[in-house]
Amino acid sequence: MDRGTPCQPQWPIIFLDVDDVLVLDRTAAFDKHHVHELALDFCQRLIHPPAGLTLMELLQAFPAKIVVTSNWVRFTSRSAFERLLRLAGYEQVALSLHGVWSAPGGAASTRVQAIDDWLTDHHRGEPYCVIDDQASGASLVESAHDKAGRVLLCRVGIGLHRGHLPFIYEALTTNRP
């Protein structure tokens, strides 16, 4: 069980989905490329600007560490995901990835199970927020995380936006179960 070093700051954690949160339209062109080979212009179009800018605003005002919960972690590495973020213009997001950057679920695993497993292995009591979408995050509805006010489900086709910031700030500053 990795609990980190005692002197390491305990940054709040953001569990972050990608599709329908940051990326609203993953085109066929994306599926034909390996993430580590994507071109600059494609990366800049891939991440929905309101979502990327909202995440940047959040991280500039409120340092936190990001754990990716998306199925993307099955086909990309940390370095490839960081490269995508950097090429898209979201350097701060790339720099904010947690040391244990992903919470991969198995093929039969739900999102809530993947998050619970990550928390069991790595959580040190930090406040956290789960940012997902209504489709892939359905298992989070009525979960302990949802009941504690830590789950934000973005609308499919709309994604993350500035209107979500008050909820996220509240979740990341409240120390409750």
Order of alpha helices (4+ residues) and beta strands (2+ residues): beta-alpha-alpha-alpha-beta-alpha-alpha-beta-alpha-beta-alpha-beta-alpha
